[in-house]
Amino acid sequence: MEKMKVETLVYYSKAFAKRDHIAADSKKDIQELLDRYASEGYRLASTNSAGFGYAMYVFLYFEKVGG
């Protein structure tokens, strides 16, 4: 069985922000997670996102490389 980890990030829409503010705000957070998990021997296996109300949920699924 492969070792998997899931990270969930939540971003909230801001009423008077630019249209793409969630994408811009999330880039740094996602890159930091990618770098951290890569250094621990994981790779990004899959992603998913969902919106609910004013929130955007981003799910990152990491898989251990080499067992």
CHARMM-style PDB file with segment names, atoms N, HN, CA, C and O in Angstrom:
ATOM      1  N   MET     1       0.837  -1.186   0.000  1.00  0.00      PROA
ATOM      2  CA  MET     1       0.000   0.000   0.000  1.00  0.00      PROA
ATOM      3  C   MET     1       0.882   1.249   0.000  1.00  0.00      PROA
ATOM      4  O   MET     1       1.847   1.341   0.758  1.00  0.00      PROA
ATOM      5  N   GLU     2       0.538   2.197  -0.852  1.00  0.00      PROA
ATOM      6  HN  GLU     2      -0.246   2.122  -1.468  1.00  0.00      PROA
ATOM      7  CA  GLU     2       1.317   3.423  -0.944  1.00  0.00      PROA
ATOM      8  C   GLU     2       0.942   4.375   0.184  1.00  0.00      PROA
ATOM      9  O   GLU     2      -0.206   4.421   0.626  1.00  0.00      PROA
ATOM     10  N   LYS     3       1.927   5.127   0.634  1.00  0.00      PROA
ATOM     11  HN  LYS     3       2.860   5.090   0.275  1.00  0.00      PROA
ATOM     12  CA  LYS     3       1.681   6.100   1.690  1.00  0.00      PROA
ATOM     13  C   LYS     3       1.227   7.413   1.051  1.00  0.00      PROA
ATOM     14  O   LYS     3       1.910   7.979   0.198  1.00  0.00      PROA
ATOM     15  N   MET     4       0.065   7.873   1.483  1.00  0.00      PROA
ATOM     16  HN  MET     4      -0.490   7.413   2.176  1.00  0.00      PROA
ATOM     17  CA  MET     4      -0.518   9.093   0.936  1.00  0.00      PROA
ATOM     18  C   MET     4      -0.733  10.104   2.060  1.00  0.00      PROA
ATOM     19  O   MET     4      -0.938   9.733   3.216  1.00  0.00      PROA
ATOM     20  N   LYS     5      -0.681  11.384   1.702  1.00  0.00      PROA
ATOM     21  HN  LYS     5      -0.515  11.685   0.763  1.00  0.00      PROA
ATOM     22  CA  LYS     5      -1.005  12.474   2.624  1.00  0.00      PROA
ATOM     23  C   LYS     5      -1.882  13.469   1.877  1.00  0.00      PROA
ATOM     24  O   LYS     5      -1.746  13.651   0.667  1.00  0.00      PROA
ATOM     25  N   VAL     6      -2.770  14.100   2.606  1.00  0.00      PROA
ATOM     26  HN  VAL     6      -2.880  13.953   3.589  1.00  0.00      PROA
ATOM     27  CA  VAL     6      -3.655  15.106   2.020  1.00  0.00      PROA
ATOM     28  C   VAL     6      -3.466  16.413   2.777  1.00  0.00      PROA
ATOM     29  O   VAL     6      -3.443  16.433   4.008  1.00  0.00      PROA
ATOM     30  N   GLU     7      -3.334  17.484   2.041  1.00  0.00      PROA
ATOM     31  HN  GLU     7      -3.353  17.468   1.041  1.00  0.00      PROA
ATOM     32  CA  GLU     7      -3.284  18.832   2.612  1.00  0.00      PROA
ATOM     33  C   GLU     7      -4.493  19.592   2.095  1.00  0.00      PROA
ATOM     34  O   GLU     7      -4.834  19.506   0.915  1.00  0.00      PROA
ATOM     35  N   THR     8      -5.132  20.330   2.974  1.00  0.00      PROA
ATOM     36  HN  THR     8      -4.855  20.400   3.932  1.00  0.00      PROA
ATOM     37  CA  THR     8      -6.279  21.154   2.600  1.00  0.00      PROA
ATOM     38  C   THR     8      -5.960  22.615   2.880  1.00  0.00      PROA
ATOM     39  O   THR     8      -5.542  22.976   3.980  1.00  0.00      PROA
ATOM     40  N   LEU     9      -6.162  23.436   1.882  1.00  0.00      PROA
ATOM     41  HN  LEU     9      -6.502  23.143   0.989  1.00  0.00      PROA
ATOM     42  CA  LEU     9      -5.979  24.881   2.022  1.00  0.00      PROA
ATOM     43  C   LEU     9      -7.337  25.539   1.816  1.00  0.00      PROA
ATOM     44  O   LEU     9      -8.101  25.129   0.942  1.00  0.00      PROA
ATOM     45  N   VAL    10      -7.638  26.547   2.610  1.00  0.00      PROA
ATOM     46  HN  VAL    10      -7.017  26.880   3.320  1.00  0.00      PROA
ATOM     47  CA  VAL    10      -8.910  27.251   2.500  1.00  0.00      PROA
ATOM     48  C   VAL    10      -8.631  28.729   2.248  1.00  0.00      PROA
ATOM     49  O   VAL    10      -7.848  29.357   2.961  1.00  0.00      PROA
ATOM     50  N   TYR    11      -9.278  29.268   1.233  1.00  0.00      PROA
ATOM     51  HN  TYR    11      -9.915  28.758   0.654  1.00  0.00      PROA
ATOM     52  CA  TYR    11      -9.149  30.675   0.894  1.00  0.00      PROA
ATOM     53  C   TYR    11     -10.542  31.281   0.824  1.00  0.00      PROA
ATOM     54  O   TYR    11     -11.474  30.667   0.304  1.00  0.00      PROA
ATOM     55  N   TYR    12     -10.672  32.488   1.350  1.00  0.00      PROA
ATOM     56  HN  TYR    12      -9.916  32.986   1.772  1.00  0.00      PROA
ATOM     57  CA  TYR    12     -11.959  33.173   1.373  1.00  0.00      PROA
ATOM     58  C   TYR    12     -11.975  34.328   0.390  1.00  0.00      PROA
ATOM     59  O   TYR    12     -11.005  35.077   0.274  1.00  0.00      PROA
ATOM     60  N   SER    13     -13.066  34.460  -0.301  1.00  0.00      PROA
ATOM     61  HN  SER    13     -13.854  33.851  -0.207  1.00  0.00      PROA
ATOM     62  CA  SER    13     -13.238  35.543  -1.251  1.00  0.00      PROA
ATOM     63  C   SER    13     -13.330  36.876  -0.515  1.00  0.00      PROA
ATOM     64  O   SER    13     -13.981  36.986   0.524  1.00  0.00      PROA
ATOM     65  N   LYS    14     -12.674  37.872  -1.067  1.00  0.00      PROA
ATOM     66  HN  LYS    14     -12.146  37.783  -1.911  1.00  0.00      PROA
ATOM     67  CA  LYS    14     -12.709  39.222  -0.507  1.00  0.00      PROA
ATOM     68  C   LYS    14     -13.567  40.083  -1.419  1.00  0.00      PROA
ATOM     69  O   LYS    14     -13.358  40.116  -2.632  1.00  0.00      PROA
ATOM     70  N   ALA    15     -14.511  40.764  -0.847  1.00  0.00      PROA
ATOM     71  HN  ALA    15     -14.681  40.737   0.138  1.00  0.00      PROA
ATOM     72  CA  ALA    15     -15.506  41.505  -1.620  1.00  0.00      PROA
ATOM     73  C   ALA    15     -14.915  42.531  -2.590  1.00  0.00      PROA
ATOM     74  O   ALA    15     -15.415  42.687  -3.704  1.00  0.00      PROA
ATOM     75  N   PHE    16     -13.867  43.224  -2.181  1.00  0.00      PROA
ATOM     76  HN  PHE    16     -13.461  43.097  -1.276  1.00  0.00      PROA
ATOM     77  CA  PHE    16     -13.344  44.304  -3.018  1.00  0.00      PROA
ATOM     78  C   PHE    16     -11.960  44.007  -3.584  1.00  0.00      PROA
ATOM     79  O   PHE    16     -11.244  44.919  -3.997  1.00  0.00      PROA
ATOM     80  N   ALA    17     -11.590  42.743  -3.601  1.00  0.00      PROA
ATOM     81  HN  ALA    17     -12.172  42.002  -3.265  1.00  0.00      PROA
ATOM     82  CA  ALA    17     -10.280  42.356  -4.140  1.00  0.00      PROA
ATOM     83  C   ALA    17     -10.377  42.134  -5.652  1.00  0.00      PROA
ATOM     84  O   ALA    17     -11.466  42.057  -6.220  1.00  0.00      PROA
ATOM     85  N   LYS    18      -9.218  42.036  -6.276  1.00  0.00      PROA
ATOM     86  HN  LYS    18      -8.333  42.099  -5.814  1.00  0.00      PROA
ATOM     87  CA  LYS    18      -9.185  41.745  -7.705  1.00  0.00      PROA
ATOM     88  C   LYS    18      -9.789  40.364  -7.959  1.00  0.00      PROA
ATOM     89  O   LYS    18      -9.856  39.528  -7.058  1.00  0.00      PROA
ATOM     90  N   ARG    19     -10.214  40.147  -9.164  1.00  0.00      PROA
ATOM     91  HN  ARG    19     -10.160  40.827  -9.896  1.00  0.00      PROA
ATOM     92  CA  ARG    19     -10.899  38.914  -9.535  1.00  0.00      PROA
ATOM     93  C   ARG    19     -10.068  37.659  -9.289  1.00  0.00      PROA
ATOM     94  O   ARG    19     -10.613  36.620  -8.915  1.00  0.00      PROA
ATOM     95  N   ASP    20      -8.771  37.744  -9.492  1.00  0.00      PROA
ATOM     96  HN  ASP    20      -8.328  38.587  -9.796  1.00  0.00      PROA
ATOM     97  CA  ASP    20      -7.909  36.561  -9.371  1.00  0.00      PROA
ATOM     98  C   ASP    20      -7.133  36.522  -8.054  1.00  0.00      PROA
ATOM     99  O   ASP    20      -6.078  35.890  -7.985  1.00  0.00      PROA
ATOM    100  N   HSD    21      -7.628  37.178  -7.021  1.00  0.00      PROA
ATOM    101  HN  HSD    21      -8.485  37.691  -7.077  1.00  0.00      PROA
ATOM    102  CA  HSD    21      -6.855  37.266  -5.781  1.00  0.00      PROA
ATOM    103  C   HSD    21      -6.647  35.909  -5.115  1.00  0.00      PROA
ATOM    104  O   HSD    21      -5.615  35.705  -4.476  1.00  0.00      PROA
ATOM    105  N   ILE    22      -7.580  34.983  -5.239  1.00  0.00      PROA
ATOM    106  HN  ILE    22      -8.419  35.148  -5.758  1.00  0.00      PROA
ATOM    107  CA  ILE    22      -7.386  33.664  -4.623  1.00  0.00      PROA
ATOM    108  C   ILE    22      -6.241  32.929  -5.318  1.00  0.00      PROA
ATOM    109  O   ILE    22      -5.401  32.325  -4.651  1.00  0.00      PROA
ATOM    110  N   ALA    23      -6.200  32.974  -6.637  1.00  0.00      PROA
ATOM    111  HN  ALA    23      -6.882  33.464  -7.179  1.00  0.00      PROA
ATOM    112  CA  ALA    23      -5.103  32.329  -7.368  1.00  0.00      PROA
ATOM    113  C   ALA    23      -3.765  32.951  -6.997  1.00  0.00      PROA
ATOM    114  O   ALA    23      -2.781  32.241  -6.792  1.00  0.00      PROA
ATOM    115  N   ALA    24      -3.730  34.257  -6.912  1.00  0.00      PROA
ATOM    116  HN  ALA    24      -4.530  34.834  -7.079  1.00  0.00      PROA
ATOM    117  CA  ALA    24      -2.480  34.947  -6.561  1.00  0.00      PROA
ATOM    118  C   ALA    24      -2.058  34.639  -5.130  1.00  0.00      PROA
ATOM    119  O   ALA    24      -0.879  34.397  -4.870  1.00  0.00      PROA
ATOM    120  N   ASP    25      -3.010  34.645  -4.203  1.00  0.00      PROA
ATOM    121  HN  ASP    25      -3.968  34.842  -4.414  1.00  0.00      PROA
ATOM    122  CA  ASP    25      -2.690  34.379  -2.795  1.00  0.00      PROA
ATOM    123  C   ASP    25      -2.273  32.937  -2.551  1.00  0.00      PROA
ATOM    124  O   ASP    25      -1.455  32.666  -1.672  1.00  0.00      PROA
ATOM    125  N   SER    26      -2.827  32.013  -3.320  1.00  0.00      PROA
ATOM    126  HN  SER    26      -3.492  32.232  -4.034  1.00  0.00      PROA
ATOM    127  CA  SER    26      -2.567  30.597  -3.067  1.00  0.00      PROA
ATOM    128  C   SER    26      -1.237  30.112  -3.632  1.00  0.00      PROA
ATOM    129  O   SER    26      -0.714  29.098  -3.170  1.00  0.00      PROA
ATOM    130  N   LYS    27      -0.682  30.800  -4.610  1.00  0.00      PROA
ATOM    131  HN  LYS    27      -1.107  31.623  -4.986  1.00  0.00      PROA
ATOM    132  CA  LYS    27       0.550  30.335  -5.263  1.00  0.00      PROA
ATOM    133  C   LYS    27       1.680  30.087  -4.268  1.00  0.00      PROA
ATOM    134  O   LYS    27       2.321  29.037  -4.306  1.00  0.00      PROA
ATOM    135  N   LYS    28       1.925  31.035  -3.391  1.00  0.00      PROA
ATOM    136  HN  LYS    28       1.405  31.889  -3.360  1.00  0.00      PROA
ATOM    137  CA  LYS    28       3.023  30.907  -2.432  1.00  0.00      PROA
ATOM    138  C   LYS    28       2.782  29.738  -1.477  1.00  0.00      PROA
ATOM    139  O   LYS    28       3.693  28.952  -1.215  1.00  0.00      PROA
ATOM    140  N   ASP    29       1.573  29.623  -0.964  1.00  0.00      PROA
ATOM    141  HN  ASP    29       0.833  30.262  -1.177  1.00  0.00      PROA
ATOM    142  CA  ASP    29       1.251  28.543  -0.031  1.00  0.00      PROA
ATOM    143  C   ASP    29       1.415  27.173  -0.681  1.00  0.00      PROA
ATOM    144  O   ASP    29       1.995  26.263  -0.089  1.00  0.00      PROA
ATOM    145  N   ILE    30       0.904  27.033  -1.897  1.00  0.00      PROA
ATOM    146  HN  ILE    30       0.433  27.773  -2.378  1.00  0.00      PROA
ATOM    147  CA  ILE    30       0.998  25.757  -2.597  1.00  0.00      PROA
ATOM    148  C   ILE    30       2.443  25.421  -2.910  1.00  0.00      PROA
ATOM    149  O   ILE    30       2.852  24.271  -2.749  1.00  0.00      PROA
ATOM    150  N   GLN    31       3.230  26.399  -3.356  1.00  0.00      PROA
ATOM    151  HN  GLN    31       2.898  27.333  -3.487  1.00  0.00      PROA
ATOM    152  CA  GLN    31       4.634  26.144  -3.672  1.00  0.00      PROA
ATOM    153  C   GLN    31       5.403  25.707  -2.432  1.00  0.00      PROA
ATOM    154  O   GLN    31       6.246  24.813  -2.510  1.00  0.00      PROA
ATOM    155  N   GLU    32       5.123  26.328  -1.289  1.00  0.00      PROA
ATOM    156  HN  GLU    32       4.439  27.055  -1.226  1.00  0.00      PROA
ATOM    157  CA  GLU    32       5.788  25.934  -0.047  1.00  0.00      PROA
ATOM    158  C   GLU    32       5.468  24.487   0.314  1.00  0.00      PROA
ATOM    159  O   GLU    32       6.352  23.745   0.741  1.00  0.00      PROA
ATOM    160  N   LEU    33       4.212  24.082   0.147  1.00  0.00      PROA
ATOM    161  HN  LEU    33       3.494  24.685  -0.200  1.00  0.00      PROA
ATOM    162  CA  LEU    33       3.841  22.687   0.420  1.00  0.00      PROA
ATOM    163  C   LEU    33       4.511  21.730  -0.557  1.00  0.00      PROA
ATOM    164  O   LEU    33       4.988  20.670  -0.154  1.00  0.00      PROA
ATOM    165  N   LEU    34       4.551  22.091  -1.837  1.00  0.00      PROA
ATOM    166  HN  LEU    34       4.163  22.953  -2.165  1.00  0.00      PROA
ATOM    167  CA  LEU    34       5.216  21.245  -2.835  1.00  0.00      PROA
ATOM    168  C   LEU    34       6.690  21.054  -2.488  1.00  0.00      PROA
ATOM    169  O   LEU    34       7.210  19.941  -2.548  1.00  0.00      PROA
ATOM    170  N   ASP    35       7.349  22.137  -2.128  1.00  0.00      PROA
ATOM    171  HN  ASP    35       6.926  23.042  -2.078  1.00  0.00      PROA
ATOM    172  CA  ASP    35       8.773  22.061  -1.779  1.00  0.00      PROA
ATOM    173  C   ASP    35       8.995  21.211  -0.526  1.00  0.00      PROA
ATOM    174  O   ASP    35       9.910  20.389  -0.486  1.00  0.00      PROA
ATOM    175  N   ARG    36       8.162  21.409   0.487  1.00  0.00      PROA
ATOM    176  HN  ARG    36       7.418  22.076   0.454  1.00  0.00      PROA
ATOM    177  CA  ARG    36       8.311  20.661   1.741  1.00  0.00      PROA
ATOM    178  C   ARG    36       8.107  19.168   1.530  1.00  0.00      PROA
ATOM    179  O   ARG    36       8.906  18.354   1.992  1.00  0.00      PROA
ATOM    180  N   TYR    37       7.031  18.811   0.830  1.00  0.00      PROA
ATOM    181  HN  TYR    37       6.382  19.473   0.455  1.00  0.00      PROA
ATOM    182  CA  TYR    37       6.769  17.385   0.619  1.00  0.00      PROA
ATOM    183  C   TYR    37       7.797  16.753  -0.316  1.00  0.00      PROA
ATOM    184  O   TYR    37       8.153  15.588  -0.134  1.00  0.00      PROA
ATOM    185  N   ALA    38       8.275  17.486  -1.300  1.00  0.00      PROA
ATOM    186  HN  ALA    38       7.986  18.432  -1.447  1.00  0.00      PROA
ATOM    187  CA  ALA    38       9.318  16.959  -2.189  1.00  0.00      PROA
ATOM    188  C   ALA    38      10.588  16.647  -1.399  1.00  0.00      PROA
ATOM    189  O   ALA    38      11.251  15.641  -1.651  1.00  0.00      PROA
ATOM    190  N   SER    39      10.921  17.510  -0.446  1.00  0.00      PROA
ATOM    191  HN  SER    39      10.383  18.327  -0.240  1.00  0.00      PROA
ATOM    192  CA  SER    39      12.123  17.271   0.363  1.00  0.00      PROA
ATOM    193  C   SER    39      11.956  16.062   1.286  1.00  0.00      PROA
ATOM    194  O   SER    39      12.944  15.495   1.753  1.00  0.00      PROA
ATOM    195  N   GLU    40      10.707  15.669   1.548  1.00  0.00      PROA
ATOM    196  HN  GLU    40       9.905  16.130   1.169  1.00  0.00      PROA
ATOM    197  CA  GLU    40      10.422  14.500   2.387  1.00  0.00      PROA
ATOM    198  C   GLU    40      10.179  13.240   1.557  1.00  0.00      PROA
ATOM    199  O   GLU    40       9.816  12.196   2.100  1.00  0.00      PROA
ATOM    200  N   GLY    41      10.381  13.338   0.230  1.00  0.00      PROA
ATOM    201  HN  GLY    41      10.676  14.186  -0.211  1.00  0.00      PROA
ATOM    202  CA  GLY    41      10.246  12.178  -0.635  1.00  0.00      PROA
ATOM    203  C   GLY    41       8.849  11.926  -1.177  1.00  0.00      PROA
ATOM    204  O   GLY    41       8.530  10.803  -1.568  1.00  0.00      PROA
ATOM    205  N   TYR    42       8.015  12.951  -1.206  1.00  0.00      PROA
ATOM    206  HN  TYR    42       8.274  13.863  -0.888  1.00  0.00      PROA
ATOM    207  CA  TYR    42       6.664  12.820  -1.745  1.00  0.00      PROA
ATOM    208  C   TYR    42       6.563  13.528  -3.083  1.00  0.00      PROA
ATOM    209  O   TYR    42       7.352  14.419  -3.398  1.00  0.00      PROA
ATOM    210  N   ARG    43       5.584  13.116  -3.856  1.00  0.00      PROA
ATOM    211  HN  ARG    43       4.943  12.393  -3.600  1.00  0.00      PROA
ATOM    212  CA  ARG    43       5.279  13.807  -5.115  1.00  0.00      PROA
ATOM    213  C   ARG    43       3.793  14.150  -5.103  1.00  0.00      PROA
ATOM    214  O   ARG    43       3.003  13.484  -4.433  1.00  0.00      PROA
ATOM    215  N   LEU    44       3.422  15.173  -5.833  1.00  0.00      PROA
ATOM    216  HN  LEU    44       4.064  15.713  -6.377  1.00  0.00      PROA
ATOM    217  CA  LEU    44       2.029  15.556  -5.955  1.00  0.00      PROA
ATOM    218  C   LEU    44       1.337  14.548  -6.859  1.00  0.00      PROA
ATOM    219  O   LEU    44       1.676  14.441  -8.037  1.00  0.00      PROA
ATOM    220  N   ALA    45       0.373  13.810  -6.325  1.00  0.00      PROA
ATOM    221  HN  ALA    45       0.097  13.897  -5.368  1.00  0.00      PROA
ATOM    222  CA  ALA    45      -0.306  12.766  -7.080  1.00  0.00      PROA
ATOM    223  C   ALA    45      -1.597  13.260  -7.718  1.00  0.00      PROA
ATOM    224  O   ALA    45      -1.966  12.822  -8.807  1.00  0.00      PROA
ATOM    225  N   SER    46      -2.282  14.174  -7.035  1.00  0.00      PROA
ATOM    226  HN  SER    46      -1.983  14.530  -6.150  1.00  0.00      PROA
ATOM    227  CA  SER    46      -3.564  14.640  -7.541  1.00  0.00      PROA
ATOM    228  C   SER    46      -3.964  15.923  -6.822  1.00  0.00      PROA
ATOM    229  O   SER    46      -3.437  16.249  -5.758  1.00  0.00      PROA
ATOM    230  N   THR    47      -4.895  16.634  -7.418  1.00  0.00      PROA
ATOM    231  HN  THR    47      -5.323  16.370  -8.282  1.00  0.00      PROA
ATOM    232  CA  THR    47      -5.447  17.841  -6.796  1.00  0.00      PROA
ATOM    233  C   THR    47      -6.953  17.854  -6.997  1.00  0.00      PROA
ATOM    234  O   THR    47      -7.495  17.175  -7.869  1.00  0.00      PROA
ATOM    235  N   ASN    48      -7.600  18.637  -6.175  1.00  0.00      PROA
ATOM    236  HN  ASN    48      -7.159  19.189  -5.467  1.00  0.00      PROA
ATOM    237  CA  ASN    48      -9.036  18.824  -6.297  1.00  0.00      PROA
ATOM    238  C   ASN    48      -9.365  20.158  -5.630  1.00  0.00      PROA
ATOM    239  O   ASN    48      -8.614  20.640  -4.782  1.00  0.00      PROA
ATOM    240  N   SER    49     -10.469  20.735  -6.012  1.00  0.00      PROA
ATOM    241  HN  SER    49     -11.079  20.343  -6.700  1.00  0.00      PROA
ATOM    242  CA  SER    49     -10.910  21.960  -5.346  1.00  0.00      PROA
ATOM    243  C   SER    49     -12.428  21.987  -5.309  1.00  0.00      PROA
ATOM    244  O   SER    49     -13.107  21.342  -6.108  1.00  0.00      PROA
ATOM    245  N   ALA    50     -12.934  22.749  -4.358  1.00  0.00      PROA
ATOM    246  HN  ALA    50     -12.383  23.273  -3.708  1.00  0.00      PROA
ATOM    247  CA  ALA    50     -14.382  22.902  -4.223  1.00  0.00      PROA
ATOM    248  C   ALA    50     -14.668  24.290  -3.682  1.00  0.00      PROA
ATOM    249  O   ALA    50     -13.916  24.826  -2.867  1.00  0.00      PROA
ATOM    250  N   GLY    51     -15.747  24.852  -4.140  1.00  0.00      PROA
ATOM    251  HN  GLY    51     -16.357  24.417  -4.803  1.00  0.00      PROA
ATOM    252  CA  GLY    51     -16.171  26.141  -3.632  1.00  0.00      PROA
ATOM    253  C   GLY    51     -17.444  25.977  -2.822  1.00  0.00      PROA
ATOM    254  O   GLY    51     -18.344  25.228  -3.202  1.00  0.00      PROA
ATOM    255  N   PHE    52     -17.512  26.673  -1.719  1.00  0.00      PROA
ATOM    256  HN  PHE    52     -16.782  27.282  -1.410  1.00  0.00      PROA
ATOM    257  CA  PHE    52     -18.703  26.627  -0.885  1.00  0.00      PROA
ATOM    258  C   PHE    52     -18.885  28.004  -0.271  1.00  0.00      PROA
ATOM    259  O   PHE    52     -18.078  28.440   0.549  1.00  0.00      PROA
ATOM    260  N   GLY    53     -19.934  28.676  -0.666  1.00  0.00      PROA
ATOM    261  HN  GLY    53     -20.590  28.321  -1.332  1.00  0.00      PROA
ATOM    262  CA  GLY    53     -20.156  30.029  -0.170  1.00  0.00      PROA
ATOM    263  C   GLY    53     -19.033  30.951  -0.627  1.00  0.00      PROA
ATOM    264  O   GLY    53     -18.756  31.064  -1.821  1.00  0.00      PROA
ATOM    265  N   TYR    54     -18.396  31.602   0.326  1.00  0.00      PROA
ATOM    266  HN  TYR    54     -18.622  31.511   1.296  1.00  0.00      PROA
ATOM    267  CA  TYR    54     -17.284  32.510   0.024  1.00  0.00      PROA
ATOM    268  C   TYR    54     -15.927  31.836   0.147  1.00  0.00      PROA
ATOM    269  O   TYR    54     -14.896  32.504   0.063  1.00  0.00      PROA
ATOM    270  N   ALA    55     -15.911  30.523   0.344  1.00  0.00      PROA
ATOM    271  HN  ALA    55     -16.748  29.980   0.413  1.00  0.00      PROA
ATOM    272  CA  ALA    55     -14.652  29.805   0.556  1.00  0.00      PROA
ATOM    273  C   ALA    55     -14.296  28.942  -0.643  1.00  0.00      PROA
ATOM    274  O   ALA    55     -15.167  28.397  -1.321  1.00  0.00      PROA
ATOM    275  N   MET    56     -12.995  28.829  -0.888  1.00  0.00      PROA
ATOM    276  HN  MET    56     -12.287  29.271  -0.338  1.00  0.00      PROA
ATOM    277  CA  MET    56     -12.455  27.924  -1.901  1.00  0.00      PROA
ATOM    278  C   MET    56     -11.545  26.944  -1.185  1.00  0.00      PROA
ATOM    279  O   MET    56     -10.588  27.345  -0.522  1.00  0.00      PROA
ATOM    280  N   TYR    57     -11.841  25.671  -1.317  1.00  0.00      PROA
ATOM    281  HN  TYR    57     -12.619  25.345  -1.855  1.00  0.00      PROA
ATOM    282  CA  TYR    57     -11.050  24.616  -0.679  1.00  0.00      PROA
ATOM    283  C   TYR    57     -10.165  23.976  -1.742  1.00  0.00      PROA
ATOM    284  O   TYR    57     -10.649  23.573  -2.800  1.00  0.00      PROA
ATOM    285  N   VAL    58      -8.881  23.885  -1.462  1.00  0.00      PROA
ATOM    286  HN  VAL    58      -8.488  24.212  -0.603  1.00  0.00      PROA
ATOM    287  CA  VAL    58      -7.925  23.271  -2.373  1.00  0.00      PROA
ATOM    288  C   VAL    58      -7.348  22.049  -1.665  1.00  0.00      PROA
ATOM    289  O   VAL    58      -6.828  22.153  -0.555  1.00  0.00      PROA
ATOM    290  N   PHE    59      -7.445  20.893  -2.316  1.00  0.00      PROA
ATOM    291  HN  PHE    59      -7.868  20.809  -3.218  1.00  0.00      PROA
ATOM    292  CA  PHE    59      -6.950  19.645  -1.750  1.00  0.00      PROA
ATOM    293  C   PHE    59      -5.746  19.176  -2.573  1.00  0.00      PROA
ATOM    294  O   PHE    59      -5.830  19.047  -3.794  1.00  0.00      PROA
ATOM    295  N   LEU    60      -4.648  18.929  -1.903  1.00  0.00      PROA
ATOM    296  HN  LEU    60      -4.580  19.034  -0.911  1.00  0.00      PROA
ATOM    297  CA  LEU    60      -3.434  18.429  -2.548  1.00  0.00      PROA
ATOM    298  C   LEU    60      -3.156  17.036  -2.004  1.00  0.00      PROA
ATOM    299  O   LEU    60      -3.044  16.851  -0.792  1.00  0.00      PROA
ATOM    300  N   TYR    61      -3.044  16.061  -2.890  1.00  0.00      PROA
ATOM    301  HN  TYR    61      -3.134  16.211  -3.875  1.00  0.00      PROA
ATOM    302  CA  TYR    61      -2.811  14.672  -2.514  1.00  0.00      PROA
ATOM    303  C   TYR    61      -1.357  14.304  -2.853  1.00  0.00      PROA
ATOM    304  O   TYR    61      -0.941  14.371  -4.010  1.00  0.00      PROA
ATOM    305  N   PHE    62      -0.612  13.923  -1.841  1.00  0.00      PROA
ATOM    306  HN  PHE    62      -0.950  13.868  -0.902  1.00  0.00      PROA
ATOM    307  CA  PHE    62       0.789  13.586  -2.004  1.00  0.00      PROA
ATOM    308  C   PHE    62       1.000  12.087  -1.816  1.00  0.00      PROA
ATOM    309  O   PHE    62       0.358  11.454  -0.979  1.00  0.00      PROA
ATOM    310  N   GLU    63       1.914  11.534  -2.616  1.00  0.00      PROA
ATOM    311  HN  GLU    63       2.436  12.049  -3.296  1.00  0.00      PROA
ATOM    312  CA  GLU    63       2.214  10.114  -2.589  1.00  0.00      PROA
ATOM    313  C   GLU    63       3.709   9.932  -2.311  1.00  0.00      PROA
ATOM    314  O   GLU    63       4.541  10.627  -2.894  1.00  0.00      PROA
ATOM    315  N   LYS    64       4.040   9.009  -1.431  1.00  0.00      PROA
ATOM    316  HN  LYS    64       3.364   8.445  -0.957  1.00  0.00      PROA
ATOM    317  CA  LYS    64       5.445   8.735  -1.104  1.00  0.00      PROA
ATOM    318  C   LYS    64       6.121   8.085  -2.313  1.00  0.00      PROA
ATOM    319  O   LYS    64       5.608   7.114  -2.870  1.00  0.00      PROA
ATOM    320  N   VAL    65       7.259   8.617  -2.709  1.00  0.00      PROA
ATOM    321  HN  VAL    65       7.676   9.406  -2.256  1.00  0.00      PROA
ATOM    322  CA  VAL    65       8.016   8.095  -3.848  1.00  0.00      PROA
ATOM    323  C   VAL    65       8.914   6.971  -3.359  1.00  0.00      PROA
ATOM    324  O   VAL    65       9.616   7.124  -2.360  1.00  0.00      PROA
ATOM    325  N   GLY    66       8.895   5.854  -4.051  1.00  0.00      PROA
ATOM    326  HN  GLY    66       8.325   5.729  -4.863  1.00  0.00      PROA
ATOM    327  CA  GLY    66       9.784   4.738  -3.735  1.00  0.00      PROA
ATOM    328  C   GLY    66       9.375   3.922  -2.522  1.00  0.00      PROA
ATOM    329  O   GLY    66      10.200   3.212  -1.947  1.00  0.00      PROA
ATOM    330  N   GLY    67       8.124   4.013  -2.129  1.00  0.00      PROA
ATOM    331  HN  GLY    67       7.454   4.590  -2.596  1.00  0.00      PROA
ATOM    332  CA  GLY    67       7.616   3.174  -1.046  1.00  0.00      PROA
ATOM    333  C   GLY    67       8.022   3.651   0.261  1.00  0.00      PROA
ATOM    334  OT1 GLY    67       7.670   3.048   1.275  1.00  0.00      PROA
TER     335      GLY     67
END
